[in-house]
Amino acid sequence: MKSFLKKKKTGGKEAKGRLLFGLSVSAAFVLILLFNVLTPMMTDDLFYAKTVSEAASVGDLFVQEYTQYMTWTGRSVCHLILRFFLLTDKMVFNVANSAAFVWLTLLIYWNVERRKKYDTPVYLLINLFLWMFGAVFRQTVLWETGACNYLWGAAIIMSFVTLYRHGLRLESQAAQERALESGKGGVKHPVLWAVFLPILGVLAGWCNENSSGGGLLMVLLCLGLYLYERKKGAAAGCGGGERRTGGKMPGLRLWMVTGLIGNILGLAVMVLAPGNAVRAQAQPEEEHSGLLGYMARFQKITLAVEENFLLLLIIALLLFIIVYYQKKSWKALWESWREGLLWTFVFLATCYALVLTPEPQARAYFGASVFLITAAVQFFTDVSEKEVIFSSLKTGLVSVLLLIMFFTYMDSGTNLARIFREYRERDVYLTQQAEAGVTDVTVPMLRPDFETKYSDGYNSDIREDPGYWINVAYASYYGFDSVSGVPREGWTEY
């Protein structure tokens, strides 16, 4: 009877945890959906939408992307996603992009080892870190062109890394259970893994230069540790859980090789795109060259890391120090709790790989921010709660960040709505003028004082000069000869 009551109590607690976790995931979707809805089409969206509108078939989209591959950039997977979305209503993108964001939060969650079942605080922390420290969130998550390049790219990359690590974990667990003595265990349907994983690997490698490289590095580290510990009869180093098995670890599986080859192939196809060479020639000439030039780039990257991630690095460092002192030695920490260190290393490598690029955009750090967030949350999870002070610290960290994010979301949401209203009014006016056959149009610029870190509206606003590239984008999209901007004050047309 006592055992039955205990089991019933445990089951009720698990059901409550599952409900709370499900509500958290649903809330994450609704909150990002609202900001997606309030983000209008901007800048490159207009250029690509105009090009896509000229396609007579789906095949033409691939032809357009091939042309871009040969003349501008190799990120074909992400740009094809964008082209297909631009064929549909913006609301389709809003819903799909919100789902992609939630998928990314879950991928990060699944990569955090030793978490509790339905660990809502961990999931909340992932969301908070992404909202607060996701590099240039307004461009990489909310802006349609940027989201397809960075959010969707990161989701594809993390999908491959997660599946690959999961496969290694299954092989390790099979060794732990000694199931491999009969030749069984590990991943089910290994032939399907050997066929499907390289396809996902190609897509993951073909997303974004430094982020795809970071994903490949993580896979190589995990595979390397897996093979190294095979000699010691230990579970894979990136799979979490107990390390020692007492049995022999399995060797390389076919899917491990094909998945890795696919990932490398995808990255190579993207990096070797002829368009990258064309684009490199359009880059402004640097002040320094040779070794001094690379040192200057290194310094710029360091400053960018400080600007984007200093607070998150401080949080991660403090959590790591606590974990280190709780484990009492580097050896103990490395043998059983090293995942956070691996993700941190991948973060640094992803950032400093940009030393190969003369002037990287700030949004190029988004993939790196995902890796650092995974590391920080892993350190958070690894902090033992046996002492009340550390349990209180973890609860306090999530609570304080929730409070800050609440006020930030409310304030930014209000400003997003104001910016969206002005973009919407302008869109209606431009559409009316185009239907009336007007060739040269003047429209108001945004009112001042609505700026927020979650909108790129001001950075993407038109200017007074009709030759400004954003003005040209508007003129091309709506079919005008020119579009000029004037200050909002005094504008009376609407």
C-alpha positions as CSV (number, residue, x, y, z in Angstrom):
1,M,0.0,0.0,0.0
2,K,2.8,2.4,0.9
3,S,4.6,1.5,-2.4
4,F,1.4,2.2,-4.3
5,L,0.9,5.6,-2.7
6,K,4.5,6.5,-3.3
7,K,4.1,5.5,-7.0
8,K,0.9,7.5,-7.3
9,K,2.5,10.6,-5.7
10,T,5.5,10.3,-8.1
11,G,3.1,9.9,-11.1
12,G,1.1,13.0,-10.0
13,K,4.3,15.0,-9.7
14,E,5.5,13.9,-13.1
15,A,2.1,14.8,-14.7
16,K,2.3,18.2,-13.1
17,G,5.8,18.7,-14.3
18,R,4.8,17.7,-17.9
19,L,1.9,20.1,-17.8
20,L,4.0,23.0,-16.6
21,F,6.7,22.2,-19.2
22,G,4.1,22.1,-22.0
23,L,2.6,25.4,-20.9
24,S,6.1,26.9,-21.0
25,V,6.7,25.7,-24.6
26,S,3.3,27.0,-25.6
27,A,4.0,30.4,-24.0
28,A,7.4,30.6,-25.8
29,F,5.6,30.1,-29.1
30,V,2.9,32.7,-28.4
31,L,5.4,35.3,-27.2
32,I,7.7,35.1,-30.2
33,L,4.7,34.9,-32.6
34,L,3.5,38.3,-31.4
35,F,6.8,39.9,-32.1
36,N,7.0,38.1,-35.5
37,V,3.5,39.5,-36.4
38,L,4.6,43.0,-35.4
39,T,7.8,42.8,-37.6
40,P,7.1,44.1,-41.1
41,M,9.0,43.2,-44.3
42,M,12.1,45.3,-44.6
43,T,15.2,45.9,-46.8
44,D,16.4,42.6,-48.4
45,D,12.9,41.2,-48.0
46,L,11.7,43.7,-50.6
47,F,14.5,42.9,-53.0
48,Y,14.0,39.1,-52.7
49,A,10.3,39.4,-52.9
50,K,10.5,41.3,-56.1
51,T,12.8,38.7,-57.6
52,V,10.6,35.8,-56.4
53,S,7.5,37.4,-57.9
54,E,9.2,37.1,-61.3
55,A,9.6,33.3,-61.0
56,A,7.1,31.5,-63.2
57,S,7.5,28.2,-61.4
58,V,9.3,26.5,-58.5
59,G,12.0,25.5,-60.9
60,D,12.7,29.2,-61.5
61,L,13.4,29.6,-57.8
62,F,16.2,27.1,-58.0
63,V,17.5,28.8,-61.1
64,Q,17.5,32.1,-59.2
65,E,19.3,30.5,-56.3
66,Y,21.9,29.0,-58.6
67,T,22.6,32.4,-60.1
68,Q,23.1,33.8,-56.6
69,Y,25.4,30.8,-55.7
70,M,27.5,31.7,-58.7
71,T,27.6,35.5,-58.2
72,W,27.1,36.4,-54.6
73,T,26.8,33.8,-51.8
74,G,26.9,30.0,-51.2
75,R,24.2,29.9,-48.5
76,S,21.7,28.2,-50.8
77,V,19.8,26.2,-48.3
78,C,18.8,29.2,-46.2
79,H,18.0,31.4,-49.2
80,L,15.8,28.8,-50.7
81,I,13.9,28.6,-47.5
82,L,13.5,32.4,-47.8
83,R,12.4,32.3,-51.4
84,F,9.7,29.7,-50.7
85,F,8.3,31.8,-47.8
86,L,8.2,34.9,-50.0
87,L,5.8,33.1,-52.2
88,T,3.3,33.0,-49.4
89,D,1.5,35.4,-47.1
90,K,3.7,36.9,-44.4
91,M,1.5,35.3,-41.8
92,V,2.7,31.8,-43.0
93,F,6.3,32.9,-42.2
94,N,5.3,34.3,-38.8
95,V,3.8,31.0,-37.7
96,A,6.6,28.9,-39.2
97,N,9.4,31.1,-37.8
98,S,7.9,31.0,-34.4
99,A,7.8,27.2,-34.6
100,A,11.5,27.3,-35.7
101,F,12.4,29.4,-32.7
102,V,10.7,27.0,-30.3
103,W,12.3,24.1,-32.1
104,L,15.7,25.7,-31.5
105,T,15.0,26.2,-27.8
106,L,14.1,22.5,-27.6
107,L,17.2,21.5,-29.4
108,I,19.3,23.4,-26.9
109,Y,17.3,21.8,-24.1
110,W,17.9,18.3,-25.5
111,N,21.7,19.0,-25.6
112,V,21.8,19.9,-21.9
113,E,22.9,16.7,-20.0
114,R,21.9,15.6,-16.5
115,R,18.8,17.8,-16.5
116,K,15.6,16.7,-14.7
117,K,12.7,15.2,-16.6
118,Y,10.5,18.1,-17.7
119,D,13.0,20.6,-16.3
120,T,11.0,23.8,-16.7
121,P,13.5,26.2,-15.1
122,V,16.2,25.0,-17.6
123,Y,13.8,25.5,-20.5
124,L,12.9,29.0,-19.2
125,L,16.5,29.9,-18.8
126,I,17.2,28.9,-22.4
127,N,14.4,31.2,-23.6
128,L,15.6,34.0,-21.5
129,F,19.2,33.7,-22.7
130,L,18.1,33.6,-26.3
131,W,15.9,36.7,-26.0
132,M,18.6,38.6,-24.1
133,F,21.8,37.4,-25.6
134,G,20.9,36.0,-29.0
135,A,23.2,38.0,-31.3
136,V,21.3,40.9,-33.0
137,F,17.9,39.3,-32.2
138,R,16.0,41.8,-34.3
139,Q,17.8,40.7,-37.4
140,T,18.6,37.1,-36.8
141,V,15.2,36.0,-35.4
142,L,12.5,38.5,-36.4
143,W,13.6,40.0,-39.7
144,E,12.5,37.5,-42.4
145,T,15.7,37.4,-44.5
146,G,17.9,37.3,-41.4
147,A,15.8,34.7,-39.7
148,C,16.0,32.3,-42.7
149,N,19.7,32.8,-42.7
150,Y,20.5,32.6,-39.0
151,L,17.6,31.2,-36.9
152,W,16.7,28.5,-39.4
153,G,20.3,27.8,-40.1
154,A,21.0,27.4,-36.4
155,A,18.0,25.1,-36.1
156,I,19.2,22.9,-38.9
157,I,22.8,22.8,-37.6
158,M,21.6,22.0,-34.0
159,S,19.3,19.3,-35.4
160,F,22.2,17.5,-37.0
161,V,24.4,17.9,-33.9
162,T,21.6,16.7,-31.6
163,L,20.8,13.6,-33.7
164,Y,24.5,12.7,-34.0
165,R,25.1,13.1,-30.3
166,H,22.0,11.1,-29.6
167,G,23.3,8.3,-31.8
168,L,26.6,8.2,-29.9
169,R,24.6,8.2,-26.7
170,L,22.6,5.2,-27.8
171,E,25.8,3.3,-28.7
172,S,27.3,4.1,-25.3
173,Q,24.1,3.0,-23.5
174,A,24.1,-0.3,-25.4
175,A,27.7,-0.9,-24.3
176,Q,26.7,-0.1,-20.7
177,E,24.0,-2.7,-20.8
178,R,26.4,-5.2,-22.5
179,A,23.8,-5.7,-25.3
180,L,26.6,-5.5,-27.8
181,E,28.0,-8.8,-26.8
182,S,25.4,-10.4,-29.0
183,G,25.9,-7.8,-31.7
184,K,22.7,-5.9,-30.8
185,G,22.0,-2.6,-29.3
186,G,22.8,1.0,-30.3
187,V,20.7,2.8,-32.8
188,K,17.7,1.1,-34.3
189,H,17.5,0.9,-38.1
190,P,21.2,1.7,-38.6
191,V,20.7,1.6,-42.4
192,L,18.2,4.4,-42.3
193,W,20.6,6.4,-40.1
194,A,23.4,5.8,-42.6
195,V,21.1,7.2,-45.4
196,F,19.2,9.9,-43.6
197,L,22.0,11.4,-41.4
198,P,24.3,12.4,-44.3
199,I,21.4,14.3,-45.9
200,L,20.8,16.2,-42.8
201,G,24.6,16.7,-42.5
202,V,24.7,18.2,-46.0
203,L,21.9,20.7,-45.1
204,A,23.6,21.5,-41.8
205,G,27.0,22.1,-43.4
206,W,25.4,24.3,-46.1
207,C,23.8,26.9,-43.8
208,N,26.2,29.4,-42.5
209,E,30.0,29.5,-42.8
210,N,31.2,29.9,-39.2
211,S,28.1,28.4,-37.5
212,S,28.1,25.3,-39.7
213,G,31.8,25.0,-39.0
214,G,31.0,25.2,-35.3
215,G,28.5,22.4,-35.6
216,L,31.0,20.2,-37.5
217,L,33.6,20.9,-34.8
218,M,31.2,19.8,-32.0
219,V,30.5,16.6,-33.9
220,L,34.2,15.9,-34.4
221,L,34.9,16.5,-30.7
222,C,32.2,14.1,-29.7
223,L,33.2,11.5,-32.2
224,G,36.9,11.8,-31.2
225,L,36.0,11.4,-27.5
226,Y,33.8,8.5,-28.3
227,L,36.6,6.7,-30.1
228,Y,39.2,7.6,-27.5
229,E,37.1,6.3,-24.6
230,R,36.3,3.1,-26.6
231,K,39.8,2.0,-25.7
232,K,39.1,2.5,-22.0
233,G,35.7,0.7,-22.1
234,A,34.0,4.0,-21.2
235,A,30.8,5.6,-22.3
236,A,31.0,8.3,-24.9
237,G,32.2,11.7,-23.6
238,C,29.4,13.7,-25.1
239,G,26.5,11.5,-24.2
240,G,26.2,12.3,-20.5
241,G,25.5,9.9,-17.7
242,E,27.8,7.3,-16.2
243,R,31.1,6.9,-17.9
244,R,32.4,3.5,-17.0
245,T,30.8,0.5,-18.6
246,G,33.1,-2.5,-17.8
247,G,32.5,-3.7,-21.4
248,K,34.0,-2.9,-24.8
249,M,32.8,0.1,-26.6
250,P,31.6,-0.4,-30.2
251,G,33.8,1.0,-33.0
252,L,32.8,3.2,-35.9
253,R,29.3,2.7,-37.2
254,L,28.5,3.4,-40.9
255,W,26.2,6.2,-40.0
256,M,28.9,8.0,-38.0
257,V,31.1,8.1,-41.1
258,T,28.4,9.0,-43.7
259,G,26.9,11.7,-41.4
260,L,30.3,13.2,-41.0
261,I,31.1,13.1,-44.7
262,G,27.7,14.7,-45.5
263,N,28.4,17.5,-43.1
264,I,31.9,18.2,-44.5
265,L,30.5,18.0,-48.0
266,G,27.8,20.5,-47.3
267,L,30.2,23.0,-45.7
268,A,32.7,22.6,-48.6
269,V,30.0,23.2,-51.3
270,M,29.0,26.4,-49.5
271,V,32.5,27.7,-48.8
272,L,33.7,27.0,-52.3
273,A,30.8,28.8,-54.0
274,P,32.1,31.0,-56.9
275,G,29.8,33.8,-55.5
276,N,31.9,34.0,-52.4
277,A,35.0,35.1,-54.4
278,V,32.9,37.7,-56.2
279,R,31.5,39.0,-52.9
280,A,35.0,39.1,-51.4
281,Q,36.2,41.4,-54.2
282,A,33.4,43.8,-53.3
283,Q,34.6,44.1,-49.7
284,P,36.3,47.5,-48.8
285,E,40.0,47.4,-48.7
286,E,41.4,47.0,-45.1
287,E,43.8,49.4,-43.5
288,H,46.3,46.7,-42.6
289,S,47.4,43.5,-44.4
290,G,49.3,40.4,-43.6
291,L,49.9,39.4,-40.0
292,L,49.0,42.9,-38.8
293,G,45.7,42.7,-40.6
294,Y,44.8,39.4,-38.9
295,M,45.7,40.9,-35.6
296,A,43.4,43.8,-36.3
297,R,40.6,41.4,-37.2
298,F,41.3,39.4,-34.0
299,Q,40.9,42.5,-31.9
300,K,37.7,43.5,-33.6
301,I,36.3,40.0,-32.9
302,T,37.3,40.3,-29.3
303,L,35.5,43.6,-29.0
304,A,32.4,42.1,-30.7
305,V,32.5,39.2,-28.2
306,E,32.7,41.7,-25.3
307,E,29.8,43.8,-26.7
308,N,27.5,40.9,-27.4
309,F,28.3,38.4,-24.7
310,L,30.1,39.9,-21.7
311,L,27.2,39.5,-19.3
312,L,26.4,36.0,-20.5
313,L,30.1,35.1,-20.2
314,I,30.2,36.4,-16.7
315,I,27.1,34.3,-15.7
316,A,28.6,31.2,-17.4
317,L,32.0,31.8,-15.7
318,L,30.5,32.1,-12.2
319,L,28.4,29.0,-12.7
320,F,31.5,27.1,-13.9
321,I,33.5,28.2,-10.9
322,I,30.8,26.8,-8.6
323,V,30.7,23.5,-10.5
324,Y,34.5,23.3,-10.3
325,Y,34.6,23.8,-6.6
326,Q,31.8,21.3,-6.1
327,K,33.6,18.6,-8.1
328,K,36.9,19.4,-6.3
329,S,39.2,18.6,-9.2
330,W,39.8,19.1,-12.9
331,K,40.0,15.4,-13.4
332,A,36.6,14.7,-11.9
333,L,35.1,17.6,-13.8
334,W,36.5,16.5,-17.1
335,E,35.6,12.9,-16.8
336,S,31.9,13.4,-16.0
337,W,30.9,17.0,-16.5
338,R,32.8,18.3,-19.5
339,E,30.0,19.1,-21.9
340,G,29.9,22.8,-20.8
341,L,33.6,23.2,-21.6
342,L,33.2,21.6,-25.0
343,W,30.3,24.0,-25.9
344,T,32.4,26.9,-24.7
345,F,35.3,25.9,-26.9
346,V,33.0,25.6,-29.9
347,F,31.6,29.0,-29.1
348,L,35.1,30.6,-29.1
349,A,36.1,28.7,-32.3
350,T,32.9,29.9,-34.1
351,C,33.6,33.5,-33.1
352,Y,37.3,33.6,-34.0
353,A,36.8,31.7,-37.2
354,L,35.5,35.1,-38.4
355,V,39.1,36.2,-38.5
356,L,39.1,34.9,-42.1
357,T,36.5,37.5,-43.0
358,P,37.5,41.2,-43.4
359,E,34.3,42.8,-42.0
360,P,31.9,40.2,-40.5
361,Q,28.3,41.4,-39.8
362,A,27.2,41.4,-36.2
363,R,24.5,38.9,-37.0
364,A,27.3,36.4,-37.9
365,Y,27.7,35.7,-34.2
366,F,24.2,34.2,-33.8
367,G,25.3,30.6,-34.2
368,A,28.1,31.3,-31.6
369,S,25.5,32.7,-29.2
370,V,23.5,29.5,-29.5
371,F,26.6,27.5,-28.5
372,L,27.5,29.8,-25.6
373,I,23.9,29.6,-24.3
374,T,24.1,25.8,-24.4
375,A,27.3,26.0,-22.4
376,A,25.9,28.4,-19.8
377,V,22.7,26.3,-19.3
378,Q,24.9,23.2,-19.0
379,F,26.9,24.9,-16.2
380,F,23.6,26.0,-14.6
381,T,22.4,22.4,-14.7
382,D,25.6,21.0,-13.3
383,V,25.5,23.2,-10.2
384,S,24.5,20.8,-7.4
385,E,21.5,21.9,-5.4
386,K,22.4,19.9,-2.3
387,E,23.3,23.1,-0.5
388,V,20.4,25.5,0.0
389,I,22.5,28.5,-1.1
390,F,23.1,27.1,-4.5
391,S,19.5,26.0,-5.0
392,S,18.4,29.5,-4.0
393,L,21.0,31.0,-6.4
394,K,19.7,29.0,-9.4
395,T,16.1,29.9,-8.6
396,G,17.0,33.5,-8.0
397,L,18.8,33.7,-11.4
398,V,15.8,32.5,-13.3
399,S,13.4,34.7,-11.3
400,V,15.5,37.9,-11.8
401,L,15.9,37.3,-15.5
402,L,12.2,36.6,-15.8
403,L,11.4,39.9,-14.1
404,I,13.8,41.9,-16.3
405,M,12.4,40.2,-19.4
406,F,8.8,40.9,-18.4
407,F,9.4,44.7,-18.4
408,T,11.6,44.6,-21.5
409,Y,9.0,42.6,-23.4
410,M,6.1,44.9,-22.5
411,D,8.0,48.0,-23.4
412,S,9.5,46.6,-26.6
413,G,6.2,45.2,-27.6
414,T,4.5,48.6,-27.4
415,N,7.2,50.2,-29.5
416,L,7.0,47.3,-32.0
417,A,3.3,47.9,-32.4
418,R,3.9,51.6,-33.0
419,I,6.6,50.9,-35.6
420,F,4.4,48.3,-37.3
421,R,1.5,50.8,-37.4
422,E,3.7,53.3,-39.3
423,Y,5.1,50.7,-41.7
424,R,1.5,49.5,-42.3
425,E,0.2,53.0,-43.0
426,R,3.0,53.6,-45.4
427,D,2.4,50.3,-47.2
428,V,-1.2,51.2,-47.7
429,Y,-0.3,54.6,-49.0
430,L,2.4,53.3,-51.4
431,T,0.0,50.6,-52.7
432,Q,-2.6,53.3,-53.4
433,Q,-0.1,55.5,-55.2
434,A,1.1,52.6,-57.3
435,E,-2.5,51.7,-58.3
436,A,-3.0,55.4,-59.3
437,G,-0.1,55.3,-61.6
438,V,2.1,57.7,-59.7
439,T,5.8,57.4,-60.6
440,D,7.6,59.5,-58.0
441,V,6.4,59.2,-54.4
442,T,7.3,60.9,-51.2
443,V,6.5,59.2,-47.9
444,P,7.2,60.0,-44.2
445,M,10.1,58.4,-42.3
446,L,9.4,56.9,-38.8
447,R,8.6,59.1,-35.9
448,P,11.6,59.3,-33.5
449,D,11.6,57.7,-30.0
450,F,10.1,54.3,-30.8
451,E,13.4,52.5,-31.1
452,T,13.8,49.1,-29.4
453,K,16.4,46.3,-29.6
454,Y,13.8,44.0,-31.0
455,S,13.1,46.0,-34.1
456,D,15.3,46.8,-37.0
457,G,12.8,49.3,-38.3
458,Y,14.9,52.4,-37.8
459,N,18.0,50.9,-39.3
460,S,15.9,49.7,-42.2
461,D,14.0,53.0,-42.7
462,I,14.0,55.0,-45.9
463,R,16.0,58.2,-46.2
464,E,15.4,61.6,-47.8
465,D,17.8,60.6,-50.7
466,P,15.8,58.7,-53.4
467,G,19.1,57.0,-54.4
468,Y,19.6,55.4,-51.0
469,W,19.6,51.7,-51.4
470,I,16.5,51.1,-49.1
471,N,14.6,53.8,-51.1
472,V,15.6,52.0,-54.3
473,A,14.3,48.7,-52.8
474,Y,10.9,50.3,-52.1
475,A,10.8,51.8,-55.5
476,S,11.5,48.5,-57.1
477,Y,9.1,46.5,-55.0
478,Y,6.1,48.9,-55.6
479,G,7.0,49.8,-59.2
480,F,7.9,53.5,-58.8
481,D,10.7,55.5,-60.5
482,S,11.7,56.9,-57.1
483,V,10.8,57.0,-53.5
484,S,11.8,59.9,-51.2
485,G,11.5,60.3,-47.5
486,V,10.5,63.3,-45.4
487,P,10.3,63.8,-41.6
488,R,7.1,62.5,-40.1
489,E,6.3,65.9,-38.5
490,G,4.0,67.9,-40.7
491,W,3.0,65.0,-42.9
492,T,-0.8,65.3,-43.5
493,E,-1.5,62.8,-46.3
494,Y,-2.7,60.2,-43.8
